[in-house]
Amino acid sequence: MPGFLIQVGGITNCFHQSGIVNPTLVNPPRVKVNGTQQVLTVSDLLVVAGCIFNVSGVAHPCVKVRVDAATRVKINGQPAAILTPTALCLAADQAPQGIPISIPTQKRVIAT
């Protein structure tokens, strides 16, 4: 499924809007869009901090965001991360929590 390449800062919050998404780059950035925005790969971690979601009084926060991998675009040998409708916030037990909140991502580069 095609999707826009995700840049650092492209996904800002978890589904519950209280958690902040912090990308952790595994490799030094090699590809940029719009001149300055670093593109993420699937090996880069999208960690959520500060989600306050709970189920019946028991904390069940979002801890990471799962994005799709481009099949035809690679950066440093790793598939580029793309934003598709199947992106999900996940809890520590891998339970799906909802769709992450993204700011307007770059609209120039689409990968498949």
Backbone bond lengths (Angstrom), bond angles and torsions (degrees), N, CA, C in turn:
res aa  C-N    CA-C-N  psi(-1)  N-CA   C-N-CA  omega(-1)  CA-C   N-CA-C  phi
1 M - - - 1.441 - - 1.525 108.78 -
2 P 1.318 118.84 128.92 1.462 120.09 179.72 1.525 111.72 -72.77
3 G 1.313 114.75 153.68 1.463 120.41 177.83 1.515 110.12 -162.02
4 F 1.305 115.87 163.05 1.463 120.83 177.52 1.521 109.71 -72.98
5 L 1.346 116.85 142.48 1.460 120.52 173.02 1.527 108.20 -61.88
6 I 1.324 116.11 141.80 1.465 120.51 179.87 1.522 109.19 -96.26
7 Q 1.316 115.53 127.75 1.455 120.22 177.40 1.527 109.43 -99.47
8 V 1.333 116.44 163.89 1.459 121.04 175.49 1.525 107.74 -58.37
9 G 1.329 116.80 127.68 1.450 121.29 -177.95 1.521 113.67 89.71
10 G 1.325 117.60 0.12 1.457 121.31 -178.89 1.515 112.85 -73.16
11 I 1.326 117.37 -30.18 1.460 122.32 174.83 1.520 106.17 -112.90
12 T 1.337 116.58 120.29 1.462 119.62 -170.46 1.516 114.68 -105.63
13 N 1.340 117.95 -36.54 1.464 120.49 -174.45 1.520 110.86 -137.75
14 C 1.341 114.21 161.13 1.457 119.37 172.58 1.522 108.95 -77.99
15 F 1.301 116.61 176.80 1.458 122.89 -177.98 1.519 112.25 -57.78
16 H 1.317 117.16 -31.91 1.465 121.89 -176.04 1.521 112.49 -86.45
17 Q 1.306 117.74 -0.06 1.463 127.24 175.47 1.520 114.70 65.11
18 S 1.330 117.82 0.04 1.460 118.93 177.89 1.523 111.65 -95.10
19 G 1.327 117.27 -24.93 1.460 120.94 -178.45 1.515 111.93 -87.88
20 I 1.306 116.36 137.40 1.461 123.03 178.53 1.527 108.54 -98.66
21 V 1.337 117.07 131.84 1.465 121.76 -179.70 1.518 109.29 -90.60
22 N 1.340 115.56 123.86 1.458 122.38 179.97 1.519 109.31 -116.47
23 P 1.338 118.10 112.22 1.458 118.59 177.40 1.526 110.92 -76.09
24 T 1.321 115.63 138.58 1.456 122.29 174.80 1.516 107.31 -114.29
25 L 1.319 116.46 110.27 1.458 120.87 -176.49 1.520 110.24 -78.70
26 V 1.337 116.58 127.40 1.456 122.11 179.87 1.529 110.18 -79.94
27 N 1.317 116.78 -42.38 1.463 122.52 179.54 1.517 109.66 -115.81
28 P 1.338 116.97 158.21 1.460 118.41 174.79 1.532 109.17 -60.43
29 P 1.328 117.28 141.59 1.462 119.58 -178.71 1.523 111.94 -63.53
30 R 1.312 115.65 132.89 1.468 121.11 -179.45 1.518 112.19 -115.54
31 V 1.330 117.07 -23.50 1.460 120.71 -175.71 1.525 108.43 -123.46
32 K 1.332 114.99 135.95 1.458 120.21 178.76 1.527 109.06 -128.27
33 V 1.323 115.53 150.50 1.459 121.40 173.08 1.520 107.80 -116.62
34 N 1.302 115.89 153.23 1.467 122.25 -177.19 1.523 111.73 54.84
35 G 1.309 117.47 25.81 1.463 121.66 174.86 1.508 116.39 85.75
36 T 1.329 118.66 -32.14 1.469 119.46 -173.94 1.524 114.84 -132.99
37 Q 1.324 118.13 -15.38 1.462 120.10 -174.27 1.520 110.80 -87.89
38 Q 1.333 116.93 120.62 1.459 122.64 -177.43 1.524 110.25 -75.33
39 V 1.338 116.31 135.22 1.460 121.87 -179.61 1.523 109.32 -88.72
40 L 1.336 116.68 138.73 1.459 122.91 -179.34 1.521 111.54 -88.64
41 T 1.329 115.88 153.65 1.458 121.89 171.25 1.530 107.83 -111.06
42 V 1.332 116.75 169.37 1.466 118.74 179.98 1.522 112.36 -69.41
43 S 1.326 117.93 -18.93 1.466 119.16 177.43 1.532 111.97 -79.39
44 D 1.338 117.50 -15.86 1.462 120.58 174.82 1.527 108.29 -72.45
45 L 1.319 116.14 136.14 1.458 120.78 -176.67 1.520 110.95 -89.58
46 L 1.332 116.41 132.73 1.459 121.77 174.45 1.530 106.81 -107.05
47 V 1.320 115.92 93.25 1.464 122.91 -175.24 1.525 109.11 -94.03
48 V 1.332 115.97 137.90 1.463 121.79 178.07 1.524 108.97 -101.97
49 A 1.318 116.12 131.10 1.467 121.42 177.68 1.520 109.36 -123.40
50 G 1.320 117.06 134.43 1.450 121.83 172.58 1.516 116.31 91.01
51 C 1.320 118.99 12.18 1.465 120.16 176.93 1.530 108.72 -70.66
52 I 1.329 116.52 131.71 1.471 120.39 -176.47 1.525 112.54 -109.55
53 F 1.322 117.97 17.70 1.454 121.39 -179.24 1.521 110.54 -63.44
54 N 1.342 116.38 139.37 1.465 120.76 175.58 1.523 109.43 -141.25
55 V 1.318 115.48 156.00 1.458 123.11 178.36 1.517 107.31 -117.54
56 S 1.304 116.72 114.30 1.477 122.84 -179.86 1.521 111.97 52.53
57 G 1.327 116.61 41.28 1.456 121.08 177.77 1.517 115.20 85.37
58 V 1.336 117.77 -3.68 1.466 121.49 178.80 1.525 108.63 -103.52
59 A 1.323 115.73 127.46 1.466 119.96 -178.79 1.529 110.82 -60.12
60 H 1.327 115.98 132.70 1.471 122.81 177.05 1.528 108.02 -145.43
61 P 1.345 116.49 62.64 1.459 120.12 -172.07 1.529 113.16 -76.92
62 C 1.313 114.40 159.63 1.465 120.65 169.79 1.527 107.52 -70.96
63 V 1.340 117.46 139.33 1.452 120.24 179.01 1.527 112.76 -122.53
64 K 1.340 117.41 -20.57 1.461 118.77 177.86 1.513 110.19 -155.27
65 V 1.328 114.84 164.74 1.458 122.25 177.84 1.521 107.86 -116.43
66 R 1.338 116.19 130.59 1.464 121.00 176.24 1.526 108.08 -103.55
67 V 1.332 115.49 126.38 1.461 121.59 177.99 1.524 108.78 -117.67
68 D 1.315 116.35 168.52 1.459 120.79 -179.65 1.518 111.32 -86.68
69 A 1.324 114.76 157.63 1.459 122.07 179.30 1.521 109.59 -102.06
70 A 1.309 115.95 136.83 1.459 120.57 173.30 1.526 107.93 -71.63
71 T 1.315 117.06 139.62 1.466 119.70 179.78 1.519 112.29 -90.80
72 R 1.316 116.91 -20.71 1.464 119.33 -175.10 1.520 113.88 -115.63
73 V 1.329 118.07 -3.61 1.463 121.26 -178.90 1.515 108.62 -121.83
74 K 1.330 116.46 125.38 1.457 121.55 -179.81 1.527 109.59 -126.94
75 I 1.326 115.23 147.18 1.456 122.94 176.43 1.520 106.71 -126.70
76 N 1.323 118.03 120.61 1.473 122.45 -175.50 1.528 111.26 53.99
77 G 1.321 117.50 34.59 1.458 121.97 179.07 1.515 114.70 82.15
78 Q 1.334 117.94 -3.38 1.462 122.74 -180.00 1.531 109.48 -104.57
79 P 1.333 117.97 142.43 1.459 119.48 176.65 1.531 111.24 -61.85
80 A 1.312 115.83 139.04 1.464 120.77 176.43 1.522 109.18 -68.43
81 A 1.319 116.61 147.89 1.469 122.02 176.78 1.518 108.63 -83.62
82 I 1.333 115.80 132.08 1.459 119.97 179.19 1.527 110.03 -124.33
83 L 1.322 114.97 148.57 1.452 121.44 -179.59 1.520 109.19 -94.71
84 T 1.314 115.40 113.95 1.465 122.08 178.04 1.532 108.12 -127.63
85 P 1.322 117.47 170.27 1.470 119.09 178.41 1.523 114.39 -64.62
86 T 1.332 118.62 -9.43 1.465 120.60 -179.32 1.531 112.91 -92.93
87 A 1.334 118.82 4.56 1.469 121.01 176.05 1.528 108.72 -62.67
88 L 1.335 116.47 139.32 1.468 120.69 -175.83 1.522 112.05 -138.87
89 C 1.329 114.65 145.76 1.457 120.84 166.41 1.526 106.47 -87.62
90 L 1.339 116.47 140.03 1.457 121.06 -177.71 1.527 110.79 -125.60
91 A 1.331 115.46 146.14 1.459 121.95 173.91 1.525 108.74 -84.12
92 A 1.314 117.50 176.22 1.464 121.54 -179.39 1.529 112.19 -61.94
93 D 1.334 117.18 -29.57 1.468 120.31 178.60 1.535 112.03 -89.96
94 Q 1.327 116.30 15.09 1.470 124.88 178.73 1.528 113.32 69.00
95 A 1.323 117.80 15.01 1.463 120.91 176.20 1.522 109.18 -72.44
96 P 1.330 117.78 131.87 1.463 119.76 178.09 1.523 111.07 -65.83
97 Q 1.325 116.00 135.53 1.460 121.20 -176.69 1.528 112.68 -111.19
98 G 1.317 118.55 -19.92 1.458 121.32 -178.76 1.512 111.24 140.96
99 I 1.307 115.12 -178.11 1.469 122.34 -176.44 1.529 109.34 -84.94
100 P 1.342 118.47 134.44 1.462 119.69 178.37 1.531 111.41 -69.63
101 I 1.317 115.21 154.83 1.461 121.69 178.13 1.525 107.85 -88.90
102 S 1.329 116.51 126.66 1.460 119.66 179.13 1.515 109.78 -120.59
103 I 1.317 114.41 146.10 1.462 119.36 173.12 1.519 106.51 -79.53
104 P 1.296 117.93 169.19 1.468 117.25 176.17 1.527 109.69 -56.31
105 T 1.325 115.73 111.31 1.454 120.06 179.81 1.504 109.47 -76.93
106 Q 1.305 115.62 169.74 1.461 119.30 176.17 1.521 108.56 -60.71
107 K 1.290 117.89 144.67 1.459 122.31 -174.44 1.528 112.44 -117.16
108 R 1.318 117.62 19.75 1.459 120.32 -177.48 1.523 114.26 -100.74
109 V 1.321 117.40 -31.21 1.456 120.06 -173.32 1.524 109.69 -117.23
110 I 1.344 115.62 120.36 1.453 122.46 175.85 1.519 106.89 -114.20
111 A 1.331 116.24 135.43 1.459 121.00 179.37 1.524 109.26 -121.19
112 T 1.331 115.08 155.72 1.461 119.21 174.84 1.506 109.47 -122.55
